[in-house]
Structure formats: C-alpha cells, structure tokens
Amino acid sequence: MIYFLHGPDTYRSRQKLREIAREFQKKAGESAGVVRVDACERPAAVYDLGRTASLFSPKELVVIENAAATDHAAQEYLARRLKEWATSRDLIVVFWEGEVKAKAGLAGAIVQAARKSQEFKTLPLAGLSRWLDSAAAERKIRLSAQDQEVLIAKYGPDLWALSNELDKVAAGWAIGDEVREEEKMWSFTDAYVEHPRRAFRPLAHLLASGYEPIYLLGALASSLRTLALVWWGVRRGRLTTVTRSLHPFVVRKNAEVAKRVAADSLRQLFERLITADIEQKTGRLSPPLPLVKLVLRRRPPA
C-alpha cells in the first residue's frame, strides 16, 4: 500500500505523517517495523527498503522523504518497485515531499500508484483563522480577534512559526507585548517609505530600546519587499492573487502608498537600503551610522 503526502504546507503534511505512523503502530503493535529514509541525503539506502520484514512482525511501515530530489538511478529503482509495493498487504510505503510537481517524473508515477495522494496547500486567510482557533483550543488558550490579526500579519501562512508562538502563549507570554513592539516597528518602517527623515525619531526610540541595527535594516528590507509586491499587483491588476498570504490590513496600507510611488522612486529606496547594508556589514561605517545616514537622506522623487 502506498500513500503520497506533498505540498508547500509541510507543517500539516508532517502532522499527517505522524498520524499515519501512530495508527500503523496501534494496529500492527509496537513491535512492527518503522523505517525512515531521506532519499536525497542517503540515495543508496533506498535499495534496501521493503526487502526484509521485522523479526517480530510481518507488518512494516516505510517512510521515504524527498524521493523526487534523489539521484536518477535511485528514482528509477523506486519507480520499478511501485507496482509491487502498491499491492502489498504487509508493507505500507509513505512518500513525503515538500512542494513538487505531482504530475511529473517519479512524483507522477507515485500519484498513479498511491492508494491515497494528499496535497497540503498553503492555507488562505480564512483557513489560517480556523487553524489558529483549533490549535489554540488544543493548547487550552484563547485568542482574541486582535491576537489573530497580529500573528497572521507577522507570520502569514507559516504554521511552524505560528505553532511556536502559540506554545509561547500557553507558557504565559502575552501577545499584547508583541503588539506594542510591532507598533514601534511599523512606525519606523512606514515613516521610512513615506518620508525617510520622519523615521529618525522612531529609529532613535528603537535603538534606545536595544534593537540591533542589523535587525532594523532587515525590517526595512521586509517592508520594502512587501511594498514592491503590492506595487506590482496594483499595476498589473493582480493584487488579490499576489497578496493572498498577506493580511488585508497590510495589503490596504501598502496599496495606498503604492499608488503614490513611482518605479524609479521604489528602485532608489532599495538601492539606498542595499548601500546601507553593505556599509554596515563591511564595516565601512560603524553601526548605527548607516541607518542614520539612510533615514536622513532626502526621499527620492515620486
């Protein structure tokens, strides 16, 4: 029997993989064999899979990860074994992949042979909200609508990061603290995009609070990348498509700015940020001078 789990949402696909392993051992017993192989890291190991059963149980579960990225010879071998594994009663083979073209090459052959193939796509905004409700309930914590907005705005569909934040909340961490810190950061990054010189005061507050200059440059880079994505979406008429993983508030805020920013102006903002990054990382200027120089320069003409 063959299962195929794949898709960009590796958090949920890993959860499903663990569920299959638990269910297998529940039915077959703790003595049943479970073998895991990363075919990309250990291509030679795939040739021994499914050849020998456990001494204590005829049942065996084999998990093969990243088979579509392993070498050509190993892929050909796996393709030849698919028919036999698909009809086996004692052997369960689970192929696990990240984002992959499920209709091409070995992945396509696995889809055809698999008893069940499941793709885990990135969750849209509504799905993220439902996932947060469910994950919070499992941890016996309650999230307000504002808490959800903060988490989604910061981490988007990254369920690994969201899960980590929920664990912190369960341990006593308050999302309200994060809100206040986020507001300070937004004050700085928003001012830089609109009127760089107005960013000096919030920059001074952040530096006084202990933020590292390299972190603040990274925050500016992230803010500019988001603006560039929205800018492109607005002008191409594809805003909804390209910003599907962003919070609506972030999209609306950047869309207003994007309408007022010309391509040359946006490019110069990036060029100046790159210059500041190089100045800081090479030691040409001591931190935080590259940041101070960046925000005190005149804004490129719109």
Secondary structure, DSSP 8 states (H G I E B T S, - for coil): -EEEEESS-HHHHHHHHHHHHHHHHHHH-TTSEEEEEETTT-GGGGGGTTSS--SS-S-EEEEEESGGGS-HHHHHHHHHHHHHHHH-SSEEEEEE-SS--TTSHHHHHHHHH-SEEEE-----HHHHHHHHHHHHHHTT----HHHHHHHHHHHTT-HHHHHHHHHHHHTT--HHHHHHHHHHHHHHHHHHHH-GGGGHHHHHHHHHTT--HHHHHHHHHHHHHHHHHHHHHHHHT-HHHHTTTS-HHHHHHHHHHHTT--HHHHHHHHHHHHHHHHHHHHTSS-TTHHHHHHHHS-----
